[in-house]
Amino acid sequence: MNTARNGRPPEAVYIHIPFCTNKCFYCDFNSYVLKDQPVMEYLYALDREMEETVKKTPPGVIKTIFVGGGTPTVLKPDEMAYFLDSVRRHFPHWDEQIEFSMEANPGTTDIDKLRVMKEGGVNRVSFGVQAFQNELLSGIGRIHNVDDVYRSLENARAVGLNNLSVDLMFGLPNQTVDMLRESVAKALELGLPHYSIYSLKVEENTLFHTLFNKNKLPLPNEEDELAMYLLLMSAMEAAGYTQYEISNFAKPGMESRHNITYWRNEDYYGLGAGAHGYVGRQRHMNIKGVNPYIEASRSGLPRLDSFPVSEQEAMEDFMMVGLRMREGVSGTAFRSQFGKPLEEIFEAPLHKMLAAGLLEQAGDTYRLSKQGILFGNDVFGEFVGVLTEV
C-alpha cells in the first residue's frame, strides 16, 4: 500500500483519453486518430488500471478530476457513460465542491453527449477553441469552425454546464496582432469564468516541426509575439480577470483547482495510456501505445517507468512550477513540504533574480514581477541544477 507524503492519499485524479478525430499540426501529446481504434477495450483497460491503482493507494475524498487527451469528447454517449460510471465506482468519495473537468473539442460536443457528461458528474468543460478565425483554425489542423464554438457553448449551458473555459493560442502561423485582438475580444464576449491562452511551441515529431525545419512555417516575429502577450494580459485585466498563472486567467474563485495541484507540486493519480502520476514522491509514467497499454493492464499496472523523486529534484520542481503562479512560492509552504528554509536552499538564485528585477518579495513569498512574467523560462532555469547536496 502506498500513501502520499503527507499521510493522506492523493486528492486529484488525472485520466487520459488518447483518441482524437485527427492530429493537429502542432500536437505532440500522446494521441491517436480514432479510426479503427479499440475504444471500448481501452475503457475496459482503464477500468482495470483504476481497480489496481486504488488497491495499491486507496483513495480518500477526491477534490478534483481532470480528463484530458487527445479529445475525451470523441467518446460516444454510451462509451462516455461507461467511462464515467467506472470513475465513480473506483473513486466513490467526492468532495461536495469537487471540480470535475473534461477537455472538449467544439466539433465533438452534441447535446446528448454533454447531457451524459453532466449526469456522470462532469461540472467543468474546457473547450479547445484556439482562434476565432476559420482560416487560422484550418491552418493548424483543427476540425471545428467558429460556428461550432458558439453551438457547443450553447449546448453546454442548455444541459446546465456553466463552469466553462476556452483555450486560445497565439504565435500561430500567419496570425497577426489584430487577429489575436479579435479572438480575445470575441472570447471575452462569451463571459466565461476562465480562459487559458498559450503561445505556440513548435515541438518535435509534429508537422509544424517538419515545416519549421524546411523554413516553411510563417510564424510571427518576436516583436509581434511579445505584443500579442502584452495585449492579451492587458485585455484580460481590463475585463476583470486575474492572471493567476502565466497562461491562465480567471474570475475570482474560478481558477482551475486541478492545475493548481500540479503547480503546488502536490500528489495526484495518473491513469491511462501515457499518463503521468505523482504519489508519495514517486513519479510514474504509463505505457503510451493504446494496444500495448490494453495488454499490460491485463497483468497489473501498465507502467512504462516508475522512479523516486529525490529531495533535490522535488525542491527544484517546487520552485519551477510554483513560480508559474502569480501568488508565487512561500517559505512557509516550502518548509512544511521539506522541513528546510527556502532562503537557505535557494539563496543564490533568489538574490540574483531579485537583483535583476525578475522576482519580487513580500514577506516570505517570492513571485514573478511583471517583467519576470515575460522571461519566466529564464527565471525557472535558475533553479535547476543549482543544488549539489541538500
GUNUZA-980339 format. One record per residue (C-alpha): x, y, z; residue in three letters. Coordinates in steps of 0.5 Angstrom, whole numbers, plus 2048, in hexadecimal, padded with zeros to 3 digits. Layout:
N
XYZALA
...
! end
This chain:
390
800800800MET
8028077FEASN
80180E801THR
802815800ALA
808818803ARG
80381C808ASN
80081580AGLY
7FA817806ARG
7F88147FFPRO
7F88187F9PRO
7F281C7F9GLU
7F381E7F1ALA
7F28197EBVAL
7F481A7E4TYR
7F18157DFILE
7F48157D7HIS
7EF8137D2ILE
7F48137CCPRO
7F08137C6PHE
7EE8197C1CYS
7EB81A7BATHR
7F181C7B7ASN
7F881E7B9LYS
7F98267BACYS
7FF8287B6PHE
80282B7BDTYR
8018257C1CYS
8068207C5ASP
80181E7CAPHE
8008167CBASN
7FA8167C6SER
7F88117C0TYR
7F38127BBVAL
7EC80F7BDLEU
7EB80B7B6LYS
7EC8037B8ASP
7EE8047BFGLN
7EB7FF7C4PRO
7E88057C8VAL
7E48007CDMET
7EA7FB7CEGLU
7ED8027D0TYR
7E88047D5LEU
7E87FD7D8TYR
7EF7FD7D9ALA
7EF8047DCLEU
7EA8017E1ASP
7EF7FB7E3ARG
7F48007E4GLU
7EF8047E9MET
7EE7FE7ECGLU
7F57FC7EDGLU
7F78037EFTHR
7F28047F5VAL
7F47FD7F7LYS
7FB8007F8LYS
7FA8077FATHR
7F38077FDPRO
7EF80E7FBPRO
7EC813800GLY
7E88187FFVAL
7E981B7F8ILE
7E98227F6LYS
7EB8237EFTHR
7EA81E7E9ILE
7ED8207E2PHE
7EC81C7DCVAL
7F181E7D6GLY
7F381C7D0GLY
7F381B7CAGLY
7EC81D7CATHR
7E881A7CFPRO
7E181C7CCTHR
7E28187C6VAL
7DF8127CALEU
7D88107C8LYS
7D38127CDPRO
7D380A7CFASP
7DA80A7D0GLU
7DA8107D4MET
7D580E7D9ALA
7D98077DATYR
7DF80B7DBPHE
7DC8107E0LEU
7D980A7E4ASP
7E08077E4SER
7E380D7E7VAL
7DD80E7ECARG
7DE8067EEARG
7E58077F0HIS
7E680E7F3PHE
7DF80E7F6PRO
7E08137FBHIS
7E081A7F8TRP
7E18217FCASP
7DA8257FCGLU
7DD82A7F8GLN
7E18257F3ILE
7E48287EDGLU
7E38237E7PHE
7E68267E1SER
7E68237DAMET
7E98257D4GLU
7E58267CDALA
7E58287C6ASN
7E082C7C4PRO
7DF8287BEGLY
7DD8227C2THR
7D88247C7THR
7D18237C5ASP
7CC8247CBILE
7CB81C7CCASP
7D281B7CELYS
7D28227D2LEU
7CC81F7D6ARG
7CF8187D7VAL
7D681C7DAMET
7D18207DFLYS
7CE81A7E1GLU
7D48177E2GLY
7D781C7E7GLY
7DB8217E2VAL
7DA8287E4ASN
7DF82C7E0ARG
7E182C7D9VAL
7E782E7D6SER
7E68307CEPHE
7EC8307C9GLY
7EA8367C5VAL
7F18387C4GLN
7EF83E7BFALA
7E88427BCPHE
7EB8427B5GLN
7E983C7B1ASN
7EF83D7ACGLU
7F483C7B3LEU
7F08367B5LEU
7F08327AFSER
7F88347AEGLY
7F98317B5ILE
7F582B7B3GLY
7EF82C7B8ARG
7E98287B5ILE
7E482E7B8HIS
7E28347B6ASN
7E083B7B9VAL
7D88397B9ASP
7DA8327BDASP
7DD8367C2VAL
7D683A7C3TYR
7D28347C2ARG
7D68307C7SER
7D68357CDLEU
7CE8367CCGLU
7CD82E7CCASN
7D282E7D3ALA
7CD8337D6ARG
7C78307D4ALA
7C982A7D8VAL
7CB82E7DEGLY
7D282E7DDLEU
7D48357DFASN
7DB8357E1ASN
7DF8357DALEU
7E58377D8SER
7E88387D1VAL
7F08377CFASP
7F283D7CALEU
7F983C7C6MET
7FE8427C4PHE
8048427C0GLY
80183E7BBLEU
80383D7B3PRO
8008437AFASN
7FD8467B6GLN
7FD84E7B7THR
7FD8527BDVAL
7F68557BAASP
7F484D7B9MET
7F584C7C1LEU
7F28527C3ARG
7EC8507BFGLU
7EC8497C2SER
7ED84C7C9VAL
7E78507C8ALA
7E284B7C6LYS
7E58467CBALA
7E384C7D1LEU
7DC84D7CEGLU
7DA8467D0LEU
7DB8487D7GLY
7DE8427D9LEU
7E18417E0PRO
7E883E7DEHIS
7ED83F7D8TYR
7F383B7D6SER
7F883F7D1ILE
7FE83B7CFTYR
80483D7CASER
8058387C4LEU
80B8347C6LYS
80E8307C0VAL
80F8297C2GLU
8138237BFGLU
80F81E7BCASN
80A8237B9THR
8088257B2LEU
80A82C7B5PHE
81182A7B7HIS
8128277B0THR
80F82D7ACLEU
8148327B1PHE
81A82E7AFASN
81882F7A8LYS
8178367A9ASN
8108367A7LYS
80D8387AELEU
80B83F7ADPRO
80B8417B5LEU
80A8487B7PRO
81184B7B9ASN
81384C7C0GLU
8108537C1GLU
8098517BFASP
80984B7C3GLU
80B8507C9LEU
8068557C7ALA
80184F7C7MET
80384D7CETYR
8028547D1LEU
7FC8557CDLEU
7F884F7D0LEU
7FB8517D7MET
7F88587D7SER
7F28567D4ALA
7F08507D9MET
7F28557DEGLU
7ED85A7DCALA
7E88557DBALA
7E98547E3GLY
7EC84D7E2TYR
7F284B7E7THR
7F88487E3GLN
7F98437E9TYR
7FF83F7E5GLU
8038417DFILE
7FE83F7DASER
7F783E7DEASN
7F28447DFPHE
7EC8437E4ALA
7E78477E7LYS
7E88477EFPRO
7E78407F2GLY
7E683C7EBMET
7EE83A7EAGLU
7EF8337E8SER
7F08307EEARG
7F28297EBHIS
7F882D7E7ASN
7FA8317EEILE
7FB82A7F1THR
8018297EBTYR
8038307EDTRP
80482F7F4ARG
8078287F3ASN
8028247F6GLU
80081D7F5ASP
7FC81A7F0TYR
7FA8147EDTYR
7FB8137E6GLY
7F780E7E2LEU
7F780C7DAGLY
7FC80B7D4ALA
80280F7D5GLY
7FF8137DBALA
8048157E1HIS
8028157E8GLY
8068177EFTYR
8058147F5VAL
8098147FCGLY
80F8177F8ARG
80F8117F3GLN
80D8137ECARG
80B80E7E6HIS
80980E7DFMET
8058097DCASN
8068067D5ILE
80480A7CFLYS
8018067CAGLY
7FA8047CAVAL
7FA7FD7C9ASN
8017FC7CDPRO
7FD7FF7D3TYR
7F77FB7D2ILE
7FB7F57D2GLU
8007F77D8ALA
7F97F97DCSER
7F77F17DCARG
7FD7EF7E1SER
7FE7F57E5GLY
7FF7FD7E5LEU
8017FF7DEPRO
8088027E0ARG
80D8047DBLEU
8118077E0ASP
8118097E8SER
81680C7ECPHE
8178107F2PRO
8188187F2VAL
81E81A7F6SER
81D81F7FBGLU
8228247F7GLN
81D8237F1GLU
8178247F5ALA
81982A7F7MET
81B82D7F0GLU
81482A7EEASP
81182E7F4PHE
8148357F1MET
8138347EAMET
80C8327EAVAL
80A8367F0GLY
80D83D7EDLEU
80983C7E7ARG
80383E7EBMET
8028457EDARG
8028447F4GLU
8098417F4GLY
80C83D7F9VAL
80C83E800SER
81283C805GLY
80C83980ATHR
80A834804ALA
811832803PHE
81283180AARG
80C82D80BSER
80E828805GLN
815828806PHE
81782A80DGLY
81C82F80BLYS
81C83680APRO
81B838803LEU
82083E803GLU
82683A805GLU
825835800ILE
82483A7FAPHE
8288407FDGLU
82C8417F7ALA
8268417F1PRO
8218447F5LEU
82684A7F6HIS
82884A7EFLYS
82184A7EDMET
81F8507F2LEU
8258547F0ALA
8238537E8ALA
81C8557EAGLY
81984F7E7LEU
81784D7EELEU
8138517F4GLU
81384F7FBGLN
80D850800ALA
80F84D807GLY
811846806ASP
80E8467FFTHR
8118467F8TYR
80E8477F2ARG
80F84A7EBLEU
80F8517E9SER
80B8547E3LYS
8128547E0GLN
81384D7E2GLY
80D84A7DFILE
81084C7D8LEU
8168487DAPHE
8138427DEGLY
81783D7DBASN
81E8407DCASP
81C8417E4VAL
81983A7E4PHE
8208387E1GLY
82483B7E7GLU
8218367ECPHE
8238307E8VAL
82A82C7EAGLY
82C8317EFVAL
82B82C7F5LEU
8318277F5THR
82F8257FCGLU
82A826801VAL
! end
